[in-house]
Amino acid sequence: MFDGKSILITGGTGSFGKQCVSTLLAKYQPKKIIIYSRDELKQYEMAQAFPQDSLRFFIGDVRDRDRLILAMRNVDYVIHAAALKHVPIAEYNPMECIKTNINGASNVIDAAMACGVEKVIALSTDKAANPINLYGATKLAADKLFIAANNLVGELKTRFSVVRYGNVIGSRGSVVPFFQKLVREGAKEIPITDPRMTRFWITLQQGVDFVIKSFQRMQGGEIFIPKIPSLKVTDLAEAIAPGIPTKIIGIRPGEKLHEVMCPKDDYHLTLEFSDHYVITPTIQFSKKVDFQVNALGEKGEPVPEGFEYSSDKNTEWLSPAQLLEMLASQNF
C-alpha cells in the first residue's frame, strides 16, 4: 500500500523514524518519504545513511502549524512520532511537554485535514493508560485528540488512528544501552529502581512492522495495541550484567511499578484479535464503523468483563536467555 505514496514522519530522525525508513525502502517503493524534525545535525547524519532520491528532509517543529501544513502538501500518509518522552524531564518541564505532545498533536491533526492526508497514525505509549506522570497524561490527551479528530473530517477522506506499545529495546533513553554502558565501564553494581518492577518489551523492528500493519487494518478511531511479552527488571539486569550485584535506588519521579496498555475501565471498549488488541472510541462517530471487522477482514471478539492488559499480569514473559537472544538479533 506504500508503493507510489508520499509518507511524512514527524520526529523522523529518532530511533523509530530511521528503522521505519529502512523498512519502507526495503519492502516498498514509496514516491517520497519526508523526514520532519527540528534537529539539523540529525537530519544531516540521516541523509548520509539514506542517500536515496525518495527521501526529503524538512526542518520544522510540530509546534508550528503553518510549517506542518507546508510539509504535508500532497502527502498520503503521516506517522506522528515526534514527542518529548523522558518521564523525569517532563515532570520538571511540564509546559514544554504540553506544547509538544498536546499542542503538537493538534497541529498535526489540523495540517492533515488541511492537506487532505488519507491516513494518520500517531505513536502512543503504555504510559498513556491510567497515567500517573505528565508524559503519560499528555500522550493520553494526544490519543483523545487523534481519535476525536475522526468526527471533524466531514466529507474529507482523512482518518486518524493510534498505535500504543511498550518499551522499545535499545531505543534512545532505554535502560538496555544504559546497563550495557555500565558493564563496559566496569560498574560494581547495577542500579534497580524496584525489584518488583515489570515492563512490556518490543523490538524496534516489531514496532515498525506493527505500525505498517495498522495502516492496512485501520478504519479510523482505533487504538491498536500489540500482544508483546513482559519482563522483570531483575531479569533484565541478570541478562545484561550477570554476576554483578544490584542496588535498589527507588522509583523515579512519575514512574510506575507496572505498566498497563488496556485499562480495566476500558474493557467494554476492547476487542481481542489474534495478535493484537483494539480499544474502540468512547464517543460515537457520525459515520458508524464496525470495529469488530477491520479493513483486512480480520475479526475481533470482546474481552471478558474486567479484562486488563498489564505487564505484571501478562501471559507471555521473556526469560533472561530470551532477552539475550532478542538483543543479539537487534545487534545490541
C-alpha positions as CSV (number, residue, x, y, z in Angstrom):
1,M,0.0,0.0,0.0
2,F,3.0,2.3,0.2
3,D,4.1,1.9,-3.4
4,G,4.0,5.2,-5.2
5,K,2.8,7.0,-2.0
6,S,4.2,10.0,-0.1
7,I,4.8,9.5,3.6
8,L,5.7,12.1,6.2
9,I,7.2,11.1,9.6
10,T,7.3,13.7,12.3
11,G,10.3,13.2,14.6
12,G,11.7,11.1,11.8
13,T,15.3,11.3,12.9
14,G,14.6,9.3,16.0
15,S,15.1,5.5,16.5
16,F,11.6,4.7,15.2
17,G,11.9,7.0,12.2
18,K,15.2,5.6,11.0
19,Q,14.0,2.0,11.3
20,C,10.7,2.8,9.6
21,V,12.5,4.5,6.7
22,S,14.8,1.5,6.3
23,T,11.8,-0.9,6.3
24,L,9.7,1.2,3.9
25,L,12.7,1.4,1.4
26,A,13.4,-2.3,1.7
27,K,9.8,-3.6,1.3
28,Y,8.0,-0.9,-0.8
29,Q,8.7,1.7,-3.5
30,P,7.4,4.9,-2.0
31,K,7.3,8.0,-4.1
32,K,8.6,10.2,-1.3
33,I,9.4,9.9,2.4
34,I,9.6,13.3,4.2
35,I,11.5,13.5,7.5
36,Y,10.0,16.3,9.5
37,S,12.1,17.2,12.6
38,R,13.9,20.2,14.2
39,D,17.5,18.9,14.6
40,E,19.6,19.8,11.5
41,L,22.6,17.7,12.6
42,K,20.5,14.5,12.9
43,Q,18.9,15.2,9.5
44,Y,22.4,15.7,8.0
45,E,23.6,12.4,9.5
46,M,20.4,10.6,8.4
47,A,20.8,11.9,4.9
48,Q,24.3,10.3,4.8
49,A,22.8,7.0,5.9
50,F,19.9,7.1,3.4
51,P,21.1,8.7,0.1
52,Q,18.1,7.6,-1.8
53,D,16.4,10.2,-4.0
54,S,13.0,9.5,-2.5
55,L,14.0,11.0,0.9
56,R,13.2,14.6,1.7
57,F,14.4,16.4,4.9
58,F,12.2,19.2,6.2
59,I,13.3,21.3,9.2
60,G,10.3,22.1,11.4
61,D,8.7,21.7,14.8
62,V,5.3,20.1,15.4
63,R,4.5,23.3,17.5
64,D,4.4,25.2,14.2
65,R,1.1,24.5,12.5
66,D,1.9,26.5,9.3
67,R,5.1,24.7,8.8
68,L,3.3,21.4,9.1
69,I,0.8,22.4,6.5
70,L,3.6,23.3,4.1
71,A,5.3,20.0,4.7
72,M,2.2,17.9,4.3
73,R,1.2,19.1,0.8
74,N,0.5,16.1,-1.4
75,V,1.2,13.7,1.4
76,D,-0.8,10.4,1.5
77,Y,0.2,9.0,4.9
78,V,1.5,10.6,8.1
79,I,3.3,8.8,11.0
80,H,3.4,11.1,14.1
81,A,6.4,10.0,16.1
82,A,7.6,13.4,17.5
83,A,7.2,13.8,21.2
84,L,9.0,14.8,24.4
85,K,9.3,11.3,26.0
86,H,11.6,11.4,29.1
87,V,9.5,11.0,32.2
88,P,11.5,12.9,34.8
89,I,12.4,15.7,32.3
90,A,8.7,16.1,31.6
91,E,7.9,16.4,35.3
92,Y,10.4,19.2,35.6
93,N,9.4,21.0,32.4
94,P,5.6,20.4,32.2
95,M,4.7,23.3,29.8
96,E,7.3,22.2,27.3
97,C,5.9,18.7,27.3
98,I,2.4,20.0,26.9
99,K,3.4,22.3,24.0
100,T,5.0,19.5,22.0
101,N,2.8,16.5,22.9
102,I,-0.6,18.1,23.1
103,N,-0.4,21.3,21.0
104,G,1.8,19.5,18.5
105,A,-0.8,16.7,18.2
106,S,-3.5,19.3,17.5
107,N,-1.3,20.9,14.9
108,V,-0.7,17.6,13.1
109,I,-4.4,16.9,13.0
110,D,-5.2,20.4,11.6
111,A,-2.4,20.1,9.0
112,A,-3.5,16.6,7.9
113,M,-7.1,17.7,7.3
114,A,-6.0,20.9,5.6
115,C,-3.8,18.9,3.2
116,G,-6.2,16.0,2.6
117,V,-3.9,13.4,4.0
118,E,-5.5,9.9,3.7
119,K,-4.3,8.2,6.9
120,V,-2.6,9.3,10.0
121,I,-1.2,7.1,12.8
122,A,0.1,8.6,16.0
123,L,2.5,6.7,18.2
124,S,1.4,6.4,21.8
125,T,2.8,4.7,24.9
126,D,1.8,2.3,27.6
127,K,2.2,5.3,30.0
128,A,-0.9,6.9,28.4
129,A,-3.1,4.2,30.0
130,N,-4.1,5.3,33.6
131,P,-1.3,7.9,33.6
132,I,0.4,9.0,36.8
133,N,3.1,11.1,35.2
134,L,2.9,14.2,33.0
135,Y,4.3,12.5,29.9
136,G,1.6,9.8,30.1
137,A,-1.1,12.4,30.7
138,T,0.0,14.4,27.6
139,K,0.0,11.3,25.5
140,L,-3.4,10.3,26.7
141,A,-4.7,13.8,25.8
142,A,-3.0,13.4,22.4
143,D,-4.6,10.0,21.9
144,K,-8.0,11.5,22.6
145,L,-7.4,14.3,20.1
146,F,-6.5,11.9,17.3
147,I,-9.5,9.6,18.0
148,A,-11.9,12.5,18.2
149,A,-10.5,14.1,15.0
150,N,-12.4,11.4,13.0
151,N,-15.6,13.3,13.9
152,L,-14.2,16.5,12.5
153,V,-13.3,15.3,9.0
154,G,-16.8,15.6,7.5
155,E,-16.6,14.6,3.8
156,L,-12.8,14.5,3.9
157,K,-11.0,11.2,3.3
158,T,-8.6,11.8,6.3
159,R,-8.7,9.1,9.0
160,F,-6.8,9.0,12.3
161,S,-5.7,6.1,14.5
162,V,-3.3,5.4,17.3
163,V,-0.7,2.7,18.0
164,R,0.2,2.1,21.6
165,Y,3.1,-0.2,22.7
166,G,5.6,-0.6,25.4
167,N,9.3,-0.1,25.9
168,V,11.4,-0.4,22.8
169,I,14.6,-2.4,23.4
170,G,17.7,-0.3,22.6
171,S,15.8,2.9,21.7
172,R,17.2,6.2,22.7
173,G,17.0,6.6,26.5
174,S,16.3,2.9,27.0
175,V,17.6,1.2,30.1
176,V,19.3,-1.6,27.9
177,P,22.1,0.6,26.5
178,F,22.5,2.2,29.9
179,F,23.1,-1.1,31.6
180,Q,25.4,-2.2,28.8
181,K,27.4,1.0,29.3
182,L,27.7,0.4,33.0
183,V,29.0,-3.1,32.3
184,R,31.6,-1.8,29.7
185,E,32.8,0.7,32.3
186,G,33.3,-2.0,34.9
187,A,30.5,-1.0,37.3
188,K,30.5,-2.7,40.6
189,E,26.7,-2.7,40.9
190,I,23.7,-2.2,38.7
191,P,21.0,0.4,39.8
192,I,17.5,-1.1,40.1
193,T,14.5,1.1,40.9
194,D,12.4,-1.6,42.4
195,P,12.9,-5.4,42.3
196,R,9.1,-5.9,41.7
197,M,9.0,-3.7,38.6
198,T,7.8,-5.2,35.3
199,R,7.6,-3.7,31.8
200,F,6.3,-4.6,28.3
201,W,9.1,-5.0,25.7
202,I,9.1,-4.8,22.0
203,T,11.9,-4.6,19.4
204,L,12.2,-1.6,17.2
205,Q,11.5,-3.7,14.1
206,Q,8.4,-5.3,15.7
207,G,7.2,-1.8,16.5
208,V,7.7,-0.6,12.9
209,D,6.1,-3.7,11.4
210,F,3.1,-3.3,13.7
211,V,2.6,0.4,12.7
212,I,2.8,-0.6,9.0
213,K,0.2,-3.3,9.5
214,S,-2.0,-0.9,11.4
215,F,-2.1,1.3,8.3
216,Q,-3.6,-1.7,6.5
217,R,-6.0,-2.5,9.3
218,M,-7.3,0.9,10.3
219,Q,-10.7,2.4,9.6
220,G,-10.2,5.4,11.8
221,G,-10.7,5.7,15.5
222,E,-8.8,2.6,16.8
223,I,-6.1,2.4,19.4
224,F,-4.0,-0.6,18.2
225,I,-2.1,-2.5,20.9
226,P,0.2,-5.4,20.0
227,K,0.4,-8.6,22.1
228,I,4.0,-8.4,23.4
229,P,5.9,-10.1,26.3
230,S,6.7,-8.7,29.7
231,L,10.0,-8.7,31.5
232,K,11.0,-8.3,35.2
233,V,13.6,-5.6,35.7
234,T,15.6,-8.0,37.8
235,D,15.8,-10.5,34.9
236,L,16.9,-7.6,32.6
237,A,19.8,-6.9,34.9
238,E,20.7,-10.6,35.2
239,A,20.7,-10.9,31.4
240,I,22.8,-7.9,30.7
241,A,25.1,-7.9,33.8
242,P,25.3,-11.5,35.1
243,G,27.1,-11.8,38.4
244,I,27.1,-8.0,39.1
245,P,25.1,-7.2,42.3
246,T,22.1,-4.8,42.1
247,K,21.4,-1.7,44.2
248,I,17.9,-0.6,44.9
249,I,17.6,3.2,44.2
250,G,13.9,3.7,44.3
251,I,11.3,4.7,41.8
252,R,12.0,7.8,39.7
253,P,9.5,10.8,39.6
254,G,6.4,9.8,37.8
255,E,7.3,6.1,37.4
256,K,5.0,3.1,37.9
257,L,5.8,-0.4,39.2
258,H,3.9,-2.0,36.3
259,E,2.6,-0.7,33.0
260,V,-0.9,-1.0,31.6
261,M,-1.8,-0.9,27.9
262,C,-5.5,-1.9,28.1
263,P,-7.0,-0.4,31.3
264,K,-9.7,-2.3,33.2
265,D,-12.1,0.6,32.9
266,D,-11.9,0.3,29.1
267,Y,-12.7,-3.5,29.0
268,H,-16.1,-2.8,27.4
269,L,-14.4,-0.9,24.6
270,T,-11.7,-3.5,24.0
271,L,-11.6,-6.1,21.2
272,E,-9.1,-9.0,21.0
273,F,-7.6,-10.1,17.7
274,S,-5.2,-12.9,17.1
275,D,-2.0,-10.8,17.6
276,H,-3.3,-7.5,19.0
277,Y,-6.0,-5.6,20.9
278,V,-8.1,-2.7,19.7
279,I,-9.6,-0.1,22.1
280,T,-12.6,1.4,20.3
281,P,-13.7,5.0,20.7
282,T,-15.5,6.2,23.8
283,I,-17.6,8.5,21.6
284,Q,-20.0,7.8,18.7
285,F,-18.8,8.8,15.3
286,S,-21.2,10.4,12.8
287,K,-20.4,7.6,10.4
288,K,-20.9,4.1,12.0
289,V,-17.9,1.8,11.9
290,D,-17.9,-1.9,12.7
291,F,-14.6,-2.2,14.6
292,Q,-15.0,-6.0,15.1
293,V,-14.0,-6.5,11.5
294,N,-11.0,-4.5,10.4
295,A,-10.1,-3.3,6.9
296,L,-8.2,-6.6,6.2
297,G,-11.3,-8.6,7.2
298,E,-9.8,-9.8,10.5
299,K,-12.3,-10.4,13.2
300,G,-12.0,-9.4,16.8
301,E,-14.0,-10.5,19.9
302,P,-15.0,-8.5,23.0
303,V,-12.7,-9.2,26.0
304,P,-14.2,-10.6,29.3
305,E,-15.6,-8.2,31.9
306,G,-12.8,-6.7,34.0
307,F,-10.1,-7.5,31.5
308,E,-6.8,-5.6,31.9
309,Y,-3.7,-5.9,29.8
310,S,-0.9,-5.1,32.3
311,S,2.8,-6.0,32.4
312,D,2.5,-7.8,35.7
313,K,-0.5,-9.9,34.7
314,N,0.7,-10.8,31.2
315,T,0.6,-14.4,30.0
316,E,3.8,-14.0,28.0
317,W,7.1,-13.4,29.7
318,L,10.7,-13.0,28.5
319,S,13.4,-15.0,30.3
320,P,16.9,-13.6,30.6
321,A,18.0,-16.1,27.9
322,Q,15.2,-15.0,25.5
323,L,16.1,-11.3,26.1
324,L,19.8,-12.0,25.2
325,E,18.6,-13.8,22.1
326,M,16.4,-10.8,21.2
327,L,19.3,-8.4,21.8
328,A,21.6,-10.4,19.6
329,S,19.0,-10.3,16.8
330,Q,19.0,-6.5,17.1
331,N,22.8,-6.2,17.2
332,F,22.8,-4.6,20.6
